[in-house]
Amino acid sequence: MHKDLIKPLTGLRWIAALFVYLSHTVGDNNLPASLLKFTENGYNGVTIFFVLSAFILTVNYHERLDLRSTFNFLTARAARILPIYYTVLIFVLLQTKLRDGSIPIWSWKHLLLIQVWYTDLNISMGLNGPAWSVGVEVVFYFLFPILIFLFAGLLKNRKTSAVLTLAGVCLIAFFYFQFRNGPSDVWDSNSTHRWLYRSPLTRIGDFVYGIGLAGLYLSTRKTVKVQKLWSVFAYMALMSIVFMMYFTTPRTAISWDLQYAVPAGILILGLAMDQTSFLSRLLSTKVFVQLGEISFTFYLIHKVLPFDNYLKNTSVFAISYYLMNMAILCAISYSLHQFVEKPSRRFLNSRFR
C-alpha cells in the first residue's frame, strides 16, 4: 500500500454528496425550473463517487496484492464502511419497528448488503434509499484485487493506462447502448434506472475507468506544463457537469452514468494532477477536507432522520430553514464520524490487520 492523500479529492467527495443531497431534498414545483433541473440531476454525484473510489483505491493499492495484502485491503475497506452502515441500518430498523409495528421480512438482504441485486425497488432502495450504492461498492472491493492482478502491469505505463481508461469508457458506453431503450419508469424491473444506475454489473465500467485514470496519474510526470494543462481540463470538466445539470433533462438513460462519468473522471484526474490550482486549493481547505471526511456518513443519514429537510420555495424563511437543517445534518454526521466511524475503524484495523 502506498498512501497518497490527495486533499482536493477529499473535498470533491463533499461536492458529490451535496449533489445527491440536493437531488433528494429540492424538487417542489414552486421553485424555478432551472433550479429544479440542476438539483434533480444531482444523482450524478453517485457516478462521481464510483469513479473517485476506484481512482483512490488504485493510487493507494496499485501493486499486485498477495493473499495477506488482499486480506488487509478487504479488512480496511470493511472497517471504513461497515460500522457506520450498520449503525444507520439499526437506527432505521428501530424507527421502522416503532412506526409500523414490524420490520420488512426482506431486511436481512440489507444486513448482507445484497439488496442491490434485487429488481424490486422496494427492496433495493428500501429502508435507507442511498445505501444501495454501498452494495455496489462492496462488489467493487471484492473485484479490486482481481482487477489489480490483471492490470498492474498496464498501470506502470502512460500509454497502456490510457488504453485502460478508454476501455472503461467503452464499457460504460457499451452498457448504455445495451439498455438505453429500456422503460423509463424506475419501478419497472427492466428500467434504464435499474440497469444503468443501480446495477453492480453495469457500474463495473466506472470502476475500470477510475483504475485507468489512476494509472495515468501514477505514470505521468507532473511537470509545470502538464499540471497547468490538466488544471484547464479540470475546469472544463466541472463547467460541463454544471452546464449539463442546468440544461439537460434528468433521468434519461444516458444521464444515469455515461453523460457524467466522462467529465467526472477528467475532473478527478485534473484535480489530482495540479493540486496548486485555485479549484484544488479551495477543495483542499480545512473546511472542504473535513466535509469530505464526513461525506459518507452525511450521505447515509440524510434521508433517515425524522425531520423535514425539504426545500419548498425560495422565501428567505424556507432557505434559512433548509440551511439550518443541513447544518444539523453536518453536525450529526461529524459526531458519528468522530465517535462511531473513526474509533470502530481503528479497533477493527488493530484487531484484524
PADRENRO-410082 format. One record per residue (C-alpha): residue number from 1; residue in one letter; x, y, z. Coordinates in steps of 0.1 Angstrom, whole numbers, plus 5000, padded with zeros to 4 digits. Example, Ala and Ser with C-alpha at 12.3 -4.5 7.8 and 13.67 -1.06 7.14 Angstrom:
<sites>
{1, A, {5123, 4955, 5078}}
{2, S, {5137, 4989, 5071}}
</sites>
This chain:
<sites>
{1, M, {5000, 5000, 5000}}
{2, H, {5012, 5035, 4991}}
{3, K, {4992, 5060, 5010}}
{4, D, {4988, 5091, 4988}}
{5, L, {4965, 5118, 5004}}
{6, I, {4951, 5139, 4976}}
{7, K, {4933, 5166, 4995}}
{8, P, {4912, 5181, 4967}}
{9, L, {4897, 5147, 4960}}
{10, T, {4886, 5145, 4996}}
{11, G, {4869, 5179, 4992}}
{12, L, {4853, 5166, 4959}}
{13, R, {4837, 5138, 4979}}
{14, W, {4817, 5165, 4997}}
{15, I, {4806, 5181, 4964}}
{16, A, {4794, 5147, 4952}}
{17, A, {4775, 5140, 4984}}
{18, L, {4760, 5175, 4983}}
{19, F, {4748, 5169, 4947}}
{20, V, {4729, 5138, 4958}}
{21, Y, {4715, 5156, 4989}}
{22, L, {4701, 5183, 4966}}
{23, S, {4685, 5158, 4943}}
{24, H, {4667, 5143, 4973}}
{25, T, {4657, 5175, 4991}}
{26, V, {4649, 5200, 4964}}
{27, G, {4621, 5193, 4939}}
{28, D, {4590, 5213, 4947}}
{29, N, {4572, 5228, 4917}}
{30, N, {4572, 5262, 4934}}
{31, L, {4609, 5265, 4927}}
{32, P, {4624, 5280, 4895}}
{33, A, {4626, 5255, 4866}}
{34, S, {4664, 5259, 4861}}
{35, L, {4670, 5252, 4898}}
{36, L, {4648, 5222, 4897}}
{37, K, {4666, 5207, 4867}}
{38, F, {4700, 5214, 4884}}
{39, T, {4691, 5197, 4916}}
{40, E, {4672, 5168, 4900}}
{41, N, {4704, 5160, 4881}}
{42, G, {4723, 5158, 4914}}
{43, Y, {4722, 5120, 4913}}
{44, N, {4753, 5122, 4892}}
{45, G, {4771, 5125, 4925}}
{46, V, {4769, 5087, 4927}}
{47, T, {4788, 5084, 4895}}
{48, I, {4815, 5108, 4908}}
{49, F, {4817, 5086, 4939}}
{50, F, {4822, 5054, 4920}}
{51, V, {4849, 5067, 4896}}
{52, L, {4866, 5085, 4925}}
{53, S, {4866, 5054, 4947}}
{54, A, {4883, 5033, 4920}}
{55, F, {4909, 5061, 4914}}
{56, I, {4918, 5065, 4951}}
{57, L, {4920, 5028, 4958}}
{58, T, {4942, 5023, 4928}}
{59, V, {4966, 5051, 4937}}
{60, N, {4969, 5036, 4972}}
{61, Y, {4970, 4999, 4962}}
{62, H, {4984, 4998, 4927}}
{63, E, {5007, 4968, 4931}}
{64, R, {4995, 4932, 4928}}
{65, L, {4980, 4920, 4961}}
{66, D, {4990, 4887, 4976}}
{67, L, {4967, 4868, 4999}}
{68, R, {4979, 4887, 5030}}
{69, S, {4977, 4921, 5015}}
{70, T, {4943, 4912, 5000}}
{71, F, {4930, 4903, 5034}}
{72, N, {4944, 4936, 5048}}
{73, F, {4928, 4955, 5020}}
{74, L, {4894, 4939, 5025}}
{75, T, {4896, 4944, 5063}}
{76, A, {4905, 4981, 5058}}
{77, R, {4875, 4986, 5035}}
{78, A, {4852, 4968, 5058}}
{79, A, {4864, 4989, 5087}}
{80, R, {4858, 5020, 5066}}
{81, I, {4822, 5014, 5056}}
{82, L, {4806, 4988, 5078}}
{83, P, {4804, 5004, 5112}}
{84, I, {4785, 5035, 5101}}
{85, Y, {4765, 5015, 5076}}
{86, Y, {4752, 4991, 5103}}
{87, T, {4748, 5019, 5128}}
{88, V, {4724, 5037, 5104}}
{89, L, {4707, 5004, 5094}}
{90, I, {4700, 4996, 5131}}
{91, F, {4686, 5030, 5136}}
{92, V, {4663, 5027, 5105}}
{93, L, {4651, 4992, 5116}}
{94, L, {4642, 5005, 5151}}
{95, Q, {4625, 5035, 5135}}
{96, T, {4605, 5012, 5112}}
{97, K, {4596, 4989, 5141}}
{98, L, {4583, 5018, 5162}}
{99, R, {4564, 5033, 5133}}
{100, D, {4549, 5002, 5116}}
{101, G, {4550, 4976, 5144}}
{102, S, {4572, 4953, 5124}}
{103, I, {4602, 4953, 5101}}
{104, P, {4602, 4940, 5065}}
{105, I, {4609, 4903, 5061}}
{106, W, {4635, 4912, 5034}}
{107, S, {4655, 4933, 5058}}
{108, W, {4682, 4905, 5061}}
{109, K, {4692, 4914, 5025}}
{110, H, {4703, 4948, 5037}}
{111, L, {4722, 4932, 5066}}
{112, L, {4741, 4911, 5040}}
{113, L, {4745, 4941, 5016}}
{114, I, {4729, 4922, 4987}}
{115, Q, {4698, 4944, 4983}}
{116, V, {4712, 4960, 4952}}
{117, W, {4709, 4927, 4933}}
{118, Y, {4671, 4927, 4936}}
{119, T, {4649, 4941, 4909}}
{120, D, {4622, 4952, 4933}}
{121, L, {4628, 4989, 4940}}
{122, N, {4612, 4985, 4974}}
{123, I, {4639, 4961, 4984}}
{124, S, {4669, 4975, 4966}}
{125, M, {4663, 5011, 4977}}
{126, G, {4641, 5003, 5007}}
{127, L, {4648, 5012, 5044}}
{128, N, {4675, 5037, 5035}}
{129, G, {4675, 5045, 4998}}
{130, P, {4711, 5058, 4994}}
{131, A, {4725, 5027, 5010}}
{132, W, {4721, 5007, 4977}}
{133, S, {4754, 5022, 4965}}
{134, V, {4772, 5006, 4994}}
{135, G, {4762, 4973, 4980}}
{136, V, {4778, 4983, 4947}}
{137, E, {4810, 4994, 4964}}
{138, V, {4812, 4960, 4982}}
{139, V, {4812, 4943, 4948}}
{140, F, {4839, 4966, 4936}}
{141, Y, {4860, 4958, 4967}}
{142, F, {4859, 4921, 4961}}
{143, L, {4867, 4926, 4924}}
{144, F, {4895, 4951, 4930}}
{145, P, {4923, 4926, 4939}}
{146, I, {4915, 4906, 4908}}
{147, L, {4915, 4937, 4886}}
{148, I, {4947, 4949, 4900}}
{149, F, {4963, 4915, 4894}}
{150, L, {4952, 4918, 4858}}
{151, F, {4960, 4955, 4852}}
{152, A, {4990, 4962, 4875}}
{153, G, {5015, 4959, 4846}}
{154, L, {4994, 4983, 4825}}
{155, L, {4994, 5010, 4852}}
{156, K, {5031, 5015, 4850}}
{157, N, {5030, 5029, 4815}}
{158, R, {5011, 5060, 4804}}
{159, K, {5000, 5046, 4770}}
{160, T, {4987, 5014, 4784}}
{161, S, {4969, 5033, 4812}}
{162, A, {4953, 5055, 4785}}
{163, V, {4941, 5023, 4768}}
{164, L, {4927, 5010, 4800}}
{165, T, {4910, 5044, 4806}}
{166, L, {4894, 5043, 4772}}
{167, A, {4884, 5006, 4778}}
{168, G, {4865, 5018, 4809}}
{169, V, {4847, 5045, 4789}}
{170, C, {4839, 5020, 4761}}
{171, L, {4825, 4996, 4787}}
{172, I, {4802, 5023, 4801}}
{173, A, {4791, 5032, 4766}}
{174, F, {4785, 4995, 4757}}
{175, F, {4761, 4991, 4786}}
{176, Y, {4744, 5023, 4777}}
{177, F, {4737, 5011, 4742}}
{178, Q, {4726, 4977, 4755}}
{179, F, {4700, 4991, 4779}}
{180, R, {4692, 5027, 4766}}
{181, N, {4658, 5016, 4752}}
{182, G, {4645, 5002, 4784}}
{183, P, {4615, 5016, 4802}}
{184, S, {4620, 5050, 4819}}
{185, D, {4597, 5040, 4848}}
{186, V, {4621, 5034, 4877}}
{187, W, {4597, 5008, 4892}}
{188, D, {4599, 4986, 4861}}
{189, S, {4623, 4957, 4867}}
{190, N, {4639, 4963, 4833}}
{191, S, {4641, 5000, 4835}}
{192, T, {4672, 5021, 4825}}
{193, H, {4674, 5031, 4861}}
{194, R, {4678, 4995, 4872}}
{195, W, {4704, 4986, 4846}}
{196, L, {4723, 5018, 4841}}
{197, Y, {4722, 5034, 4875}}
{198, R, {4720, 5008, 4903}}
{199, S, {4733, 4976, 4888}}
{200, P, {4767, 4965, 4900}}
{201, L, {4773, 4947, 4867}}
{202, T, {4770, 4978, 4846}}
{203, R, {4788, 5000, 4871}}
{204, I, {4820, 4980, 4866}}
{205, G, {4827, 5003, 4837}}
{206, D, {4830, 5032, 4862}}
{207, F, {4855, 5012, 4882}}
{208, V, {4877, 5002, 4853}}
{209, Y, {4876, 5039, 4841}}
{210, G, {4888, 5050, 4876}}
{211, I, {4916, 5024, 4877}}
{212, G, {4928, 5036, 4842}}
{213, L, {4927, 5072, 4853}}
{214, A, {4948, 5063, 4884}}
{215, G, {4973, 5047, 4861}}
{216, L, {4976, 5079, 4841}}
{217, Y, {4982, 5098, 4874}}
{218, L, {5008, 5074, 4886}}
{219, S, {5027, 5071, 4852}}
{220, T, {5027, 5108, 4842}}
{221, R, {5055, 5132, 4851}}
{222, K, {5040, 5162, 4868}}
{223, T, {5058, 5189, 4850}}
{224, V, {5045, 5225, 4853}}
{225, K, {5032, 5223, 4817}}
{226, V, {5014, 5191, 4824}}
{227, Q, {4999, 5204, 4857}}
{228, K, {4986, 5236, 4840}}
{229, L, {4971, 5216, 4811}}
{230, W, {4952, 5193, 4835}}
{231, S, {4941, 5222, 4855}}
{232, V, {4924, 5236, 4824}}
{233, F, {4908, 5202, 4818}}
{234, A, {4895, 5201, 4854}}
{235, Y, {4878, 5235, 4850}}
{236, M, {4863, 5225, 4816}}
{237, A, {4850, 5192, 4831}}
{238, L, {4835, 5210, 4861}}
{239, M, {4818, 5235, 4838}}
{240, S, {4804, 5208, 4816}}
{241, I, {4790, 5189, 4846}}
{242, V, {4773, 5221, 4859}}
{243, F, {4761, 5230, 4824}}
{244, M, {4745, 5196, 4819}}
{245, M, {4729, 5197, 4853}}
{246, Y, {4713, 5231, 4844}}
{247, F, {4703, 5224, 4808}}
{248, T, {4698, 5187, 4802}}
{249, T, {4668, 5166, 4811}}
{250, P, {4672, 5145, 4842}}
{251, R, {4666, 5107, 4845}}
{252, T, {4674, 5099, 4809}}
{253, A, {4692, 5067, 4800}}
{254, I, {4725, 5085, 4791}}
{255, S, {4724, 5106, 4823}}
{256, W, {4723, 5077, 4847}}
{257, D, {4760, 5071, 4841}}
{258, L, {4778, 5078, 4807}}
{259, Q, {4769, 5115, 4804}}
{260, Y, {4785, 5124, 4837}}
{261, A, {4811, 5096, 4841}}
{262, V, {4834, 5110, 4814}}
{263, P, {4837, 5146, 4827}}
{264, A, {4838, 5133, 4863}}
{265, G, {4869, 5113, 4855}}
{266, I, {4886, 5142, 4838}}
{267, L, {4877, 5164, 4868}}
{268, I, {4892, 5139, 4892}}
{269, L, {4924, 5134, 4873}}
{270, G, {4928, 5172, 4867}}
{271, L, {4924, 5179, 4905}}
{272, A, {4950, 5152, 4913}}
{273, M, {4975, 5164, 4886}}
{274, D, {4975, 5200, 4896}}
{275, Q, {4970, 5205, 4933}}
{276, T, {4981, 5241, 4932}}
{277, S, {4952, 5255, 4911}}
{278, F, {4926, 5277, 4927}}
{279, L, {4900, 5249, 4925}}
{280, S, {4923, 5223, 4940}}
{281, R, {4934, 5247, 4968}}
{282, L, {4897, 5255, 4975}}
{283, L, {4888, 5219, 4978}}
{284, S, {4919, 5213, 5000}}
{285, T, {4909, 5238, 5026}}
{286, K, {4902, 5225, 5061}}
{287, V, {4865, 5231, 5057}}
{288, F, {4862, 5211, 5025}}
{289, V, {4885, 5183, 5037}}
{290, Q, {4865, 5180, 5069}}
{291, L, {4832, 5180, 5050}}
{292, G, {4848, 5154, 5027}}
{293, E, {4857, 5132, 5057}}
{294, I, {4821, 5132, 5069}}
{295, S, {4806, 5129, 5035}}
{296, F, {4800, 5092, 5036}}
{297, T, {4781, 5095, 5069}}
{298, F, {4762, 5125, 5056}}
{299, Y, {4752, 5106, 5026}}
{300, L, {4739, 5076, 5046}}
{301, I, {4719, 5096, 5071}}
{302, H, {4704, 5124, 5051}}
{303, K, {4671, 5105, 5043}}
{304, V, {4665, 5087, 5075}}
{305, L, {4664, 5114, 5102}}
{306, P, {4629, 5122, 5115}}
{307, F, {4626, 5158, 5104}}
{308, D, {4615, 5176, 5072}}
{309, N, {4646, 5189, 5053}}
{310, Y, {4628, 5196, 5020}}
{311, L, {4631, 5230, 5003}}
{312, K, {4596, 5240, 4994}}
{313, N, {4601, 5275, 4980}}
{314, T, {4627, 5303, 4977}}
{315, S, {4615, 5325, 5005}}
{316, V, {4641, 5337, 5030}}
{317, F, {4625, 5317, 5057}}
{318, A, {4624, 5285, 5036}}
{319, I, {4660, 5288, 5025}}
{320, S, {4671, 5296, 5061}}
{321, Y, {4652, 5266, 5075}}
{322, Y, {4667, 5244, 5047}}
{323, L, {4703, 5256, 5055}}
{324, M, {4697, 5251, 5092}}
{325, N, {4686, 5215, 5086}}
{326, M, {4717, 5209, 5065}}
{327, A, {4739, 5223, 5093}}
{328, I, {4722, 5200, 5118}}
{329, L, {4729, 5170, 5094}}
{330, C, {4765, 5181, 5092}}
{331, A, {4768, 5183, 5130}}
{332, I, {4753, 5148, 5134}}
{333, S, {4775, 5134, 5106}}
{334, Y, {4806, 5149, 5123}}
{335, S, {4796, 5134, 5157}}
{336, L, {4790, 5099, 5141}}
{337, H, {4823, 5102, 5122}}
{338, Q, {4842, 5111, 5154}}
{339, F, {4826, 5088, 5179}}
{340, V, {4815, 5058, 5158}}
{341, E, {4832, 5057, 5124}}
{342, K, {4868, 5065, 5134}}
{343, P, {4870, 5045, 5167}}
{344, S, {4854, 5015, 5150}}
{345, R, {4878, 5017, 5121}}
{346, R, {4908, 5019, 5145}}
{347, F, {4895, 4990, 5165}}
{348, L, {4889, 4967, 5135}}
{349, N, {4922, 4975, 5119}}
{350, S, {4941, 4969, 5150}}
{351, R, {4924, 4935, 5156}}
{352, F, {4923, 4921, 5122}}
{353, R, {4952, 4935, 5102}}
</sites>
